[in-house]
Amino acid sequence: MLEVVGSEPEAELICSFLRSAGIPCIQQPTNFAVGAGDGLAVVGPREIVVREENLDEARDVLRQQRPLGTDDID
C-alpha cells in the first residue's frame, strides 16, 4: 500500500498521477469501519495500492506533486 486518503475523488486523482507516470495502481476502500456501509454507497478512506517493485518510484511521483514542505510520504 502506498497511501491512505480521505475520499474516492482524491484517490482517483493520485492514481491518475501515477498512471501518467506509467505506474499501475488501484484504489479501494480501506477496511476501516467494515460493514458500516452495507447496502449503501461506499464512502470514506481509500487506500492506494501499487506493486512493491513500483513503490519507490510511486513515492517519488507523489513527492513531485506535493507543495514544498508537505512531504510526509515514507
WONOR-V993514 format. One record per helix or strand. SS is the DSSP state (~ for helix, > for strand). FROM is the first residue (numbers start at 1). TO is the last residue. If there is no record, write none. Layout:
ss=<SS:SS>
from=<FROM:FROM>
to=<TO:TO>
This chain:
ss=<>:~:>:>:~>
from=<3:8:25:46:52>
to=<5:20:29:50:65>
